[in-house]
Amino acid sequence: MILWIMARFKEFDTDVVLDKAIDVFRSKGFKATSVQDLVSAMGINRGSIYDTFGNKIRLFNLALSRYQIDAPSQKLLNNADTGNPRKEIEDFFNGLLNRYSCSEEKRGCLITNSIVELANQDKTLTVHFKKHIKNLEDALYTLIRRGQETGDITPWRDPRSLARTILASAQGMTIISKVNPSQEVLSDIAKTVLSSLD
């Protein structure tokens, strides 16, 4: 006897529910987020979560990847080899300012939050975070070197050291925004960092 099994069609948009999971992870962190928190926020049952995304850690990894698509750093990564060097770095900091200088965004950056919470506690995530930071550093280094060649960025600073300093400042700015998202405070940080390009 042949049994016909009709596959159940998903009645939800995976990107939409992933965005809802991102909101939970940003607000509560990975460890404090329960599967029930995700069920409530995503609007789908546990079975659908496990069937579609796997376990909590796999869902979290998918959320990190999706979050990165619209993060201010993505444009920097995309345009490191072709964009106007100084403008790309300025746009990066303007993106941080626009995203984090409001009270609603005290959740901070999902990636930065996760580095603080989880680095060195999970080998797979640690590798992911190290790669992300290295990619950002390399993108900044490339932009600085290109800017130095065109005269748009001071040639007197070591490009690798300057890239690392700018990256550390961006990460620190994101963390500060969680407790003080003041436009004035974050603008001061951005302006001082960008002045190092002169």
C-alpha positions as a Markdown table, in Angstrom:
| # | Residue | x | y | z |
|---|---|---|---|---|
| 1 | Met | 0.0 | 0.0 | 0.0 |
| 2 | Ile | 1.3 | 3.4 | -0.9 |
| 3 | Leu | 1.0 | 6.2 | 1.6 |
| 4 | Trp | 0.8 | 9.7 | 0.4 |
| 5 | Ile | 2.2 | 12.2 | 2.8 |
| 6 | Met | 1.4 | 15.8 | 2.2 |
| 7 | Ala | 4.1 | 18.2 | 3.3 |
| 8 | Arg | 2.9 | 20.9 | 5.6 |
| 9 | Phe | 3.5 | 24.3 | 4.1 |
| 10 | Lys | 5.0 | 26.9 | 6.3 |
| 11 | Glu | 2.4 | 29.6 | 7.1 |
| 12 | Phe | 5.0 | 32.2 | 8.0 |
| 13 | Asp | 7.8 | 34.2 | 6.4 |
| 14 | Thr | 11.1 | 33.0 | 7.8 |
| 15 | Asp | 12.8 | 36.4 | 7.4 |
| 16 | Val | 10.0 | 38.1 | 9.4 |
| 17 | Val | 10.1 | 35.6 | 12.2 |
| 18 | Leu | 13.9 | 35.7 | 12.2 |
| 19 | Asp | 13.7 | 39.5 | 12.7 |
| 20 | Lys | 11.5 | 38.9 | 15.7 |
| 21 | Ala | 14.0 | 36.5 | 17.1 |
| 22 | Ile | 16.7 | 39.1 | 16.6 |
| 23 | Asp | 14.7 | 41.6 | 18.7 |
| 24 | Val | 14.5 | 39.1 | 21.5 |
| 25 | Phe | 18.2 | 38.2 | 21.4 |
| 26 | Arg | 19.1 | 41.9 | 21.3 |
| 27 | Ser | 16.9 | 42.7 | 24.3 |
| 28 | Lys | 17.7 | 39.7 | 26.5 |
| 29 | Gly | 20.9 | 38.2 | 25.3 |
| 30 | Phe | 21.4 | 34.6 | 24.3 |
| 31 | Lys | 21.5 | 32.9 | 27.7 |
| 32 | Ala | 18.6 | 34.8 | 29.2 |
| 33 | Thr | 16.4 | 34.1 | 26.1 |
| 34 | Ser | 14.2 | 31.0 | 26.6 |
| 35 | Val | 12.6 | 29.0 | 23.9 |
| 36 | Gln | 9.3 | 30.2 | 25.2 |
| 37 | Asp | 10.4 | 33.8 | 24.8 |
| 38 | Leu | 11.1 | 32.9 | 21.1 |
| 39 | Val | 7.8 | 31.1 | 20.7 |
| 40 | Ser | 5.9 | 34.2 | 22.1 |
| 41 | Ala | 7.9 | 36.7 | 20.0 |
| 42 | Met | 8.1 | 34.8 | 16.7 |
| 43 | Gly | 4.4 | 33.8 | 16.9 |
| 44 | Ile | 5.1 | 30.2 | 15.9 |
| 45 | Asn | 5.1 | 27.0 | 17.9 |
| 46 | Arg | 8.1 | 25.1 | 19.2 |
| 47 | Gly | 7.8 | 22.4 | 16.6 |
| 48 | Ser | 7.9 | 25.0 | 13.8 |
| 49 | Ile | 11.0 | 26.6 | 15.4 |
| 50 | Tyr | 12.8 | 23.3 | 15.6 |
| 51 | Asp | 11.7 | 22.1 | 12.2 |
| 52 | Thr | 12.7 | 25.3 | 10.4 |
| 53 | Phe | 15.7 | 26.6 | 12.4 |
| 54 | Gly | 16.9 | 23.7 | 14.5 |
| 55 | Asn | 18.0 | 24.3 | 18.1 |
| 56 | Lys | 18.4 | 27.6 | 19.9 |
| 57 | Ile | 22.1 | 27.9 | 19.0 |
| 58 | Arg | 21.5 | 27.4 | 15.3 |
| 59 | Leu | 18.6 | 29.9 | 15.4 |
| 60 | Phe | 20.9 | 32.3 | 17.1 |
| 61 | Asn | 23.6 | 31.8 | 14.4 |
| 62 | Leu | 21.0 | 32.4 | 11.7 |
| 63 | Ala | 19.8 | 35.6 | 13.5 |
| 64 | Leu | 23.4 | 36.8 | 13.7 |
| 65 | Ser | 23.8 | 36.3 | 9.9 |
| 66 | Arg | 20.6 | 38.0 | 9.1 |
| 67 | Tyr | 21.3 | 40.9 | 11.5 |
| 68 | Gln | 24.6 | 41.5 | 9.7 |
| 69 | Ile | 22.9 | 42.2 | 6.4 |
| 70 | Asp | 21.5 | 45.6 | 7.7 |
| 71 | Ala | 24.2 | 46.4 | 10.2 |
| 72 | Pro | 26.2 | 49.7 | 9.7 |
| 73 | Ser | 29.3 | 47.6 | 9.3 |
| 74 | Gln | 28.1 | 45.8 | 6.2 |
| 75 | Lys | 28.3 | 48.8 | 3.9 |
| 76 | Leu | 31.9 | 49.3 | 5.1 |
| 77 | Leu | 32.7 | 45.7 | 4.3 |
| 78 | Asn | 31.0 | 45.9 | 0.9 |
| 79 | Asn | 32.7 | 49.1 | -0.2 |
| 80 | Ala | 36.2 | 48.8 | 1.3 |
| 81 | Asp | 37.9 | 48.2 | -2.2 |
| 82 | Thr | 35.8 | 50.6 | -4.2 |
| 83 | Gly | 34.2 | 53.3 | -2.1 |
| 84 | Asn | 35.5 | 56.8 | -1.3 |
| 85 | Pro | 37.8 | 55.9 | 1.7 |
| 86 | Arg | 37.1 | 58.8 | 3.9 |
| 87 | Lys | 33.4 | 59.0 | 3.1 |
| 88 | Glu | 32.9 | 55.2 | 3.8 |
| 89 | Ile | 34.4 | 55.6 | 7.3 |
| 90 | Glu | 32.3 | 58.7 | 8.0 |
| 91 | Asp | 29.2 | 56.9 | 6.7 |
| 92 | Phe | 30.0 | 54.0 | 9.1 |
| 93 | Phe | 30.0 | 56.3 | 12.1 |
| 94 | Asn | 27.0 | 58.2 | 10.9 |
| 95 | Gly | 25.2 | 54.8 | 10.6 |
| 96 | Leu | 26.1 | 54.1 | 14.2 |
| 97 | Leu | 24.9 | 57.5 | 15.3 |
| 98 | Asn | 21.6 | 57.1 | 13.4 |
| 99 | Arg | 21.0 | 53.7 | 14.8 |
| 100 | Tyr | 22.0 | 54.1 | 18.5 |
| 101 | Ser | 21.4 | 57.7 | 19.4 |
| 102 | Cys | 17.8 | 57.2 | 20.5 |
| 103 | Ser | 16.2 | 55.8 | 23.6 |
| 104 | Glu | 14.5 | 52.9 | 21.8 |
| 105 | Glu | 17.9 | 51.5 | 20.8 |
| 106 | Lys | 19.3 | 50.8 | 24.2 |
| 107 | Arg | 19.4 | 47.2 | 23.2 |
| 108 | Gly | 22.7 | 47.9 | 21.4 |
| 109 | Cys | 24.2 | 45.9 | 18.6 |
| 110 | Leu | 23.4 | 42.2 | 18.5 |
| 111 | Ile | 26.9 | 41.3 | 17.4 |
| 112 | Thr | 28.7 | 43.5 | 20.0 |
| 113 | Asn | 26.3 | 42.4 | 22.7 |
| 114 | Ser | 27.0 | 38.8 | 21.8 |
| 115 | Ile | 30.8 | 39.2 | 21.8 |
| 116 | Val | 30.6 | 40.7 | 25.3 |
| 117 | Glu | 28.3 | 37.9 | 26.5 |
| 118 | Leu | 29.6 | 34.8 | 24.8 |
| 119 | Ala | 33.2 | 35.3 | 23.5 |
| 120 | Asn | 35.4 | 32.4 | 24.7 |
| 121 | Gln | 32.4 | 30.5 | 26.0 |
| 122 | Asp | 31.5 | 28.8 | 22.8 |
| 123 | Lys | 34.2 | 27.8 | 20.3 |
| 124 | Thr | 32.1 | 28.1 | 17.2 |
| 125 | Leu | 30.8 | 31.5 | 18.2 |
| 126 | Thr | 34.3 | 32.7 | 19.2 |
| 127 | Val | 35.6 | 31.8 | 15.7 |
| 128 | His | 32.7 | 33.6 | 14.2 |
| 129 | Phe | 33.3 | 36.7 | 16.3 |
| 130 | Lys | 37.0 | 36.8 | 15.6 |
| 131 | Lys | 36.4 | 36.5 | 11.9 |
| 132 | His | 33.9 | 39.4 | 12.1 |
| 133 | Ile | 36.3 | 41.7 | 14.0 |
| 134 | Lys | 39.2 | 40.8 | 11.7 |
| 135 | Asn | 37.0 | 41.5 | 8.6 |
| 136 | Leu | 36.1 | 44.9 | 9.9 |
| 137 | Glu | 39.7 | 45.7 | 10.8 |
| 138 | Asp | 40.8 | 44.7 | 7.4 |
| 139 | Ala | 38.1 | 46.7 | 5.7 |
| 140 | Leu | 39.1 | 49.8 | 7.7 |
| 141 | Tyr | 42.8 | 49.1 | 7.0 |
| 142 | Thr | 42.1 | 48.9 | 3.2 |
| 143 | Leu | 40.1 | 52.2 | 3.3 |
| 144 | Ile | 42.8 | 54.0 | 5.3 |
| 145 | Arg | 45.6 | 52.8 | 3.0 |
| 146 | Arg | 43.6 | 53.8 | -0.1 |
| 147 | Gly | 42.8 | 57.2 | 1.5 |
| 148 | Gln | 46.5 | 57.8 | 2.4 |
| 149 | Glu | 47.4 | 57.1 | -1.3 |
| 150 | Thr | 44.9 | 59.7 | -2.5 |
| 151 | Gly | 45.8 | 62.2 | 0.2 |
| 152 | Asp | 42.3 | 62.2 | 1.8 |
| 153 | Ile | 43.7 | 60.6 | 5.0 |
| 154 | Thr | 46.8 | 61.6 | 6.9 |
| 155 | Pro | 49.8 | 59.6 | 5.7 |
| 156 | Trp | 51.6 | 60.0 | 9.1 |
| 157 | Arg | 49.7 | 57.3 | 11.0 |
| 158 | Asp | 50.3 | 53.6 | 10.8 |
| 159 | Pro | 47.2 | 52.3 | 8.9 |
| 160 | Arg | 46.9 | 49.1 | 10.8 |
| 161 | Ser | 47.1 | 50.8 | 14.2 |
| 162 | Leu | 44.6 | 53.5 | 13.1 |
| 163 | Ala | 42.2 | 50.8 | 11.8 |
| 164 | Arg | 42.3 | 49.0 | 15.2 |
| 165 | Thr | 41.8 | 52.2 | 17.1 |
| 166 | Ile | 38.8 | 53.2 | 14.9 |
| 167 | Leu | 37.3 | 49.8 | 15.3 |
| 168 | Ala | 37.7 | 49.8 | 19.1 |
| 169 | Ser | 36.1 | 53.2 | 19.3 |
| 170 | Ala | 33.1 | 52.1 | 17.2 |
| 171 | Gln | 32.6 | 49.0 | 19.4 |
| 172 | Gly | 33.0 | 51.2 | 22.6 |
| 173 | Met | 30.5 | 53.7 | 21.2 |
| 174 | Thr | 28.0 | 51.0 | 20.6 |
| 175 | Ile | 28.3 | 49.7 | 24.2 |
| 176 | Ile | 28.1 | 53.2 | 25.6 |
| 177 | Ser | 24.8 | 53.8 | 23.7 |
| 178 | Lys | 23.2 | 51.1 | 25.8 |
| 179 | Val | 23.4 | 53.2 | 28.9 |
| 180 | Asn | 23.6 | 56.7 | 27.4 |
| 181 | Pro | 22.2 | 57.0 | 23.8 |
| 182 | Ser | 22.7 | 60.8 | 23.9 |
| 183 | Gln | 23.2 | 62.3 | 20.4 |
| 184 | Glu | 25.7 | 64.8 | 21.9 |
| 185 | Val | 27.8 | 62.1 | 23.7 |
| 186 | Leu | 27.9 | 59.7 | 20.7 |
| 187 | Ser | 28.6 | 62.6 | 18.3 |
| 188 | Asp | 31.5 | 63.7 | 20.4 |
| 189 | Ile | 33.0 | 60.2 | 20.2 |
| 190 | Ala | 32.5 | 60.0 | 16.4 |
| 191 | Lys | 33.9 | 63.5 | 15.7 |
| 192 | Thr | 37.0 | 62.8 | 17.8 |
| 193 | Val | 37.6 | 59.4 | 16.1 |
| 194 | Leu | 37.1 | 60.9 | 12.6 |
| 195 | Ser | 39.6 | 63.7 | 13.4 |
| 196 | Ser | 42.3 | 61.1 | 13.6 |
| 197 | Leu | 42.0 | 60.8 | 9.8 |
| 198 | Asp | 43.3 | 64.4 | 9.4 |
